[in-house]
Amino acid sequence: MAIPVEAFYLTPGAVGSLQQQIRAMVTQGILAGRFRPGQRMPSSRGLAEHLGVSRITVTLAYADLVSQDYLTSAGRSGYFVSDTAPIAPAFPPSAPRAEAVDFRALTSGRFSRAPRVDRPEDWDRYPYPFIYGQADPTLFDHQNWRQCALRALGKRDFAALTSDYYDRDDPLLVEQLLRTILPRRGIAAREEEVLLTLGAQNALWIAAMLLLGPGRRAGVENPGYPAWRGVVAATGAEAVPIDVDPMGLPVDGLAGLDVVFVTPSHQCPTNATMPVERRTALLDAAEREGFVIVEDDYEFEMSFLRPVAPALKSLDRGGRVIYAGSFSKSVFPGLRLGYLVGPPGFIAEARGLRTMMLKHPPGHIQRTMAYFLGLGHYDALVNRMKGAYRRRRQVMAEALAAEGLEVAGQGGFGGSSFWMRAPEGVDTDVLALALRADGVLIEPGRAFFAGDGPRNFYRLAYSSIAPQRIAEGIARIAKALR
């Protein structure tokens, strides 16, 4: 029996070319059991007329399906569902399941309830998205990234694409890190001192799992990166909030700590940069008090107002600094590729822990990033982003001044955001919800503070908003505050 042409239809807004959509309709019909082996497909002319596409589009889709053994060709008799086409397992429908176990109570909700910065999933549909850390498609180097990815898919890189590295990393990417990225931060490292991770978040989690546990105490910046407090809590250790000042983390009052988490180059979220003198004092305190420092050096590439200060790790002579870096802010967040740098003994343990979780980041992603670095595309992208951020920052600074909005922290080196203070009595969680209805997205600051902190802070980023929309977005924020 022939498959009726009415079984096929195009869905408006579907992903992929017309040829790919036709191929997907056929494969899904076969795998779902709607199209059976031996059934005749509609003619290419008939399906083309029904769908309103060219006949060659249908013919190419059919030819591709023949090559994949979904269809067979019988010459003038047409195309048929192959007798050896892949089929899905035939399981009986599953019965509705009752949730007999209260997993929220069983796990204490210690992970799902961790503090985080709230943003809608469809943030890019809002006309005024002052959202931090998201990629701007107008700045990204789509063409060269695609070329690097295709090169990494080639036969010469088949082993890098398909092999199980076990606990190793792509040597080509490690070489690029050692030769190009780390020296810019003043860091001289060897291969055995570097571990690739699934982004900085994964790097920080690995460091915390190795260095902390019940009975240990970790100093965390306040306000600071919300995930740090959650990660520390997951280890059973105590997170000790340390209030930051305009120069970042103070070095007084660090006695009795086992680990100190710090963002010296670009404090999160205030954007403060720690002076070299304070960095030296922090290292002296670590030596004197016996604690380890975990340095999150996020966004150091975006120092476009003044030259970037040397990384804390570059000043470390006693091996007490564990350095975490990432490509998420400079390439795109979905890349999920970061790295840890530390003494060989620490990296060996970190590698062992990573192996228990995921072995290594995907080989194709590692090799693509290695080519993107080695061919100079990464530096060109960063340079383009710095120029764009400099212009957007100037536009935002002028708009904030014109509307009389208070900037609590902007940093002197660059970055991609302003840390803002609303008037006393303003709850920025409530403000954010009101602004969403007006097409404006801001990030309330409550999640950055430990405990019951102030509720009148918020963050405005300019990495994901077109410069011509900044002034109007700021005006709407000012109107809502008034």
N, C-alpha and C positions, 0 to 999 in steps of 0.2 A: 504494500500500500504506500502511496506517495505521501510525503509530508506536505500538508497544505501550505500555500504561500502565506495565509493569514497567521501562521504560527510565528511570523517574523515581523518585528516592528522596531523602529528606531526611537530611542528615548531622548527627548530634548535635554541638552546639557550633559550628555553622557561623555565619559572620558575616552580619549583615543580617536584615531582617524576612523572614517567610515569603514575602511577595510578591516580594521581591528575590531570594530563593533560587530560587524557581520561574523567575523571569526568567533567572537565571544558568544554570540547568540547560538551558533551551531555547537560549540564545545559544551556550553552549559546545558543545552537540550540533550546532548548525548550523555553527559555525566549524570544528569538528573533522571535519565531513563525515559524521557518523553520521546526521543528519537531512538528507534531500535535498529540493531544491525540488519542490513539488507534493505531498509527503507530508502526509497528514492527521494533525493532532494529536489526542490523546485529548480526549474531550468534557470540558468544564469540570466537569460533575457527576461523571464517572468518575474524573478525576484528583484531584478534591477528596476523594472517598471513599477512593481508594488512598492518598493522603498523609495523610489524617486532618485536613484543614483545611476551612475554610468555602469554599463555592462562590464567594462574592464575591471571596475572595482570589485564586483562580485566574482568575476573569473579569477582574479588574483587571490581573493580570500579563499576560494575553493581550492586553488592550486596549493596554497600554503597548508590547508587542512589535509590535502592528500599526502603532502610530504611528511606530515605528523601522524599519519595513519588514522585520522579521524574519518576520512572519506576515501572512497576509491572511485576511479574514473573508468567508465565503460564505453568510452568513445562517444559515438552518436547517441547512445542510450542514456547518457547523462551521468550524474554523480549519485553515489549511494553511500549510506552509512557503512563504514568498514566492519567486517565481521570480527576484526581484532582491535577495534577501537577501545581506548581506555574506558572502563566503566567504574562507577562509584560503588562501594560496598552496599549491599542491600540489608540494612538493619531495620528492625521494626521501630516505629515511632517511640521516642522516649516518653515515659509517663511524667506528669508534673511532679516536681520534687519539693518537699517541705523542708525548710531550713531548721533541722532538729537541733543543731548546735549553735549557740550564740557565740560566734567567732569574735565579735567585737569585745565581749566580756572575756573570752578565753585569751585573747591577745592584748587585752587592756587598751586597745586602740592606740598603742604607742607610736605607730607609724602613720596611720591615716589621719590622726589628729595633730600631727606635727605642724607648727606654724609655717605658713607660706604666703607669698604675695599673690593676691587674688587678681585674676584677669580673665575676661571672657574668652572662650575658645575662638570665637569669630571676631577677634579684636581688629583684624585688618579690614573689616567691613565698616568700621566706624570712621567718620570723616576726620576726627581729631584724636588719633591714638598716641598719647604721650606714654607709650609703653616701652619698657626697658628691655634690651637684649635681643630684640627680634631682627631678622635680616630684612634689609631694604632691597627689593628686587631691582630697583633702578640703579643701585651701586654695584651689585654683585657681577662678577665676571663669568657669566653663564657659558660663553663660548669656550674659553680656555679650560674651565672646570670640566666641561663635557669632553673636550679633547683629551685631557689627562685621564678621565675615567675610562674612555674608550681605549686609550693606550694600555691602561692597567688590565683591560679585558683581553688583550692580545695574547697570541700564542707564546710570545717570549716571557710573558708574566704569568703563564698558566700555573706555575708552582706557587707564586705569591697569592694568586687568586683562590686556589683550591686546597692548598696544603693546610694541615693542622699543625700550627707552630708549637703546639703543646704549651710550654710556658715562655716561649721566646716572642720577640717582636720582629717586625720587618726591619732588617738591617739597613735598608736604604732610607727609611724614615728616621731611624735612630741616628744615622749619619748626618742627615739634614738638621736634626735638632742640635747635635753636638757642634756642628760646623757653622750654622747660620742663626738659629734662634737663641740658644743659651749665651753665646758670646756677647750678644747685644744687651744682655742683662748683667754682663760682667762675670758670668759663671763659666768656669772651666770644669768640665766633667768628662768622665770616661763612660764607656758603654755599660759597664756593670753598675753605674750609678743612676741609670735612667730606666723607668718603667712606663710604658704606655697604658692609658686608662680610657674608660668610656666617659670622657669629659672630666672637668675639675671636680664635679660633685662626687663621682666615683673615686677620684684620687683622694679627696678629703675623707671619704668614708673608710677607705683602706687604711689611711694614716691613723684615723681615730680607733679603728678596731685593733690595730697593732699596739698603740701607745696607751690606750685607756682601758678601764674596766672598773668593777665595783671597788669603792674605796679610794679611787683616784679623783683628782680635781683638775678641771680644765678652765683656763681663763678665756673668756670670749668677749669680743667687743660689744658695747652697748651704746647706741644701737649698732647692730651688726647683721651679718648674713643670717637669715632666719634658719636655714637648714643646719647650721653648725650646732645650734642648741638641740635640735632634734637628733642629730647624729650622736652627740655626746650623751644624751639621755638613753639612746639605744644601747650604748656600751655599759650602762649601769653606773657611769661616773657622774660626778657633780659638775654642772656648768656654773661657773662663777662669773657673773657679768661685771665688766670693767667699763665704766663710763669713759667715752672718748672725749677729747677736746679738739680745738681747731688744728692740732698737729697730729691727730690720730690717737693711738693707744698710749696712755701714760706709762712710765716705767716704774712708778712707785706702787707699792702695795701688791707686788707679785709673789711675795713669799708664800710658801706652802702649796704652790701649784706644781703639777706634773707636766702639763702641756699648756702652751699659750697659742691660740689661733689669732692670726693677725693679717690685715690687708694694708701693708705699709705704703705701697706705691699709689693706691687708690682706694681709700677707705670706703667700705660699703656700709651705709648708703650716703655718707656725708661728703664723699669725694676728697677728703683731706689727704694730703701727702705728708708722710712722716719725714722730718728733716734727717739728714745724715747723722747729725750729732745724736739725735734720739735713737736712731737705729743702732749706733755704736753702744749707747747706754743700755739698750734692750739686750744686746748680745752680752754685755758685761753682767747684767742682772741674771741672764740665763746661766752663765758660767758660775756665778756666785751662788745662786739659789738651786741650781741643778735641774732646771726644767728644759724641755725641748720646745722649739718654736716650729709651728706649721705656718708657712708663708703662702698665702693665696695671692698670686701676682696677676690677677685678672685685669684685663683691659690696659695693660702697660703700653700696648702699641698705640693707643689713642692719646698720647701725650703730644699735643700739637701747639700748645701755648708756650711751653718751655721744654728744654731737653729733659728726658726722663731721668729720675734719680737711679743710682745703682740698686740692684735688688739686695735685699737683706742677706740672701744666700751668698752673694758675691763678697760680702764682708765677713762671712763666717769662717773662723779659723779653727774652731773647736769641733766642727761636725755636729752642731746642735740644731741646725736649721733643715727642715724638710720643705722642699719647694714644690708647689703645685701650679701648673700652668694649663692653658686650654686654648684651642683654636675656635671655640664656640662664638666668642664675641667678634672675632676678626674675620671669620669665614661665614658660618651660619650655625645656629644652635643645634639643628638636627644632625650635624656632623658627629656629635658626641665623641670627640677625640681630645684627650688631654694627656698629661704626663706628670710623673713624680720624679724629683731629683733628690737624692740623699746618699748617705754613706753606703758602701756595698753591703754591709750587714743588714741595714734596714731594707734596702731594695730587694735583697734575697728573700727576706720574710714577706715583703709586700708581693713579690712575684708568686710565692707559694700560696698566699691567701687569694690572689687573683685567680690562680689556677683552679682553686676549689669552686669559684663562682662562675667564671666564663672563659677560662684559659687565656684568651687574648681578644682584642678588638678585631673586627672583620678584616681579613687580609686585603680585600679590594679597596676598602676605605683607606687603610694605611698606605698602600702603594699609590693610590690616586693623590693623596696628600703629599707624599714624597715627591711626585712629579710636579705638583703645583708649586711646591717650595723650590725645587731644584731648577725649574725653568724660569723663575723670577716672577711668576704670576702672583704669588702671595704678596710680595713687596709692592707690586703695582696696585693691587687691590687695597692694601693698607694705606698707601699713599693717597689713593682716590678717596677713601673713606675719611681720612684725616682732613682733607680739603673740604669735603662736604660737611663734616661735623663742625669745622671751624666756622663756616658760613651759617649753619643752622644755629649754632650757639650764639653768635652775634645777634641774629634775628630774635632769638628767644630772650636774650638779655635785654634788648631794647624793648620788647613787648612787656616783659615783667616790670621793668622800670616805669614804662608808660602807664601801666595799670596799678602801680604801687603795691605789687605783691612782694612779700618778704622772702628773700632767699636765705635759708639757714646754712647752706653749705654748697659751694660750687667748685671748690678745688682750684688750684692755680696751674695745673698742667694740662687740663683738657677733659677727656672722658666723653660721656654721652648723656649726661643727665644733670639736673639741678635738684638739690635737696631743699624742700620748701617747708615753711612754717605758716600755718593758718592762724588767725586770731584765736586767743584763748576762748574756750567754750565751743569751738567748732569741732565736731567729730568728722574726720575725713572719710570714715567708712560711709557715713550718711551722705556726705558731700559727693563721694564717688558715685553712689547710686543715683543721686539726683542728676549728676552730669551725664551719666550714660543716656538718659532720656533726651539729652540735648546733643548727643553725638560725640561727647568728649569722654576720653578714658584717662584717668589718673591712677596712681598706685598709692593707696592709703599706707601710712607709715607705721601703723600699730604692730604689724608682724615683725618689724625690725627690732622692737624693744623687748627686753626680758620682763616677764611679770606684767603687772598692770601699769604699763608705761604711758606716756602722754599720747593723746589721740588726735592732736592737731597738726601732725606732720604728714607730708606726702611727697612723692617723688614724681618729677616730670622729666621724661626722656625725650630726646630729639632724634634718636637713631631711626625711628620708623615712621616719621611724619614728614610730609612734603613741606619744604620751607615756606611756600606760599600759604600754607594753612596754619602756620604757627601763631601768627598775630591774632587771628580770629578765634582760635582755640583758647588762647590766653585770655582774651576779652570775655569769653563765655565763662571761664573759671572765675574771673573777677566779678562778673555779674552775679554768679551763683553765691559767691561769698558775701556780696553786699546784701 
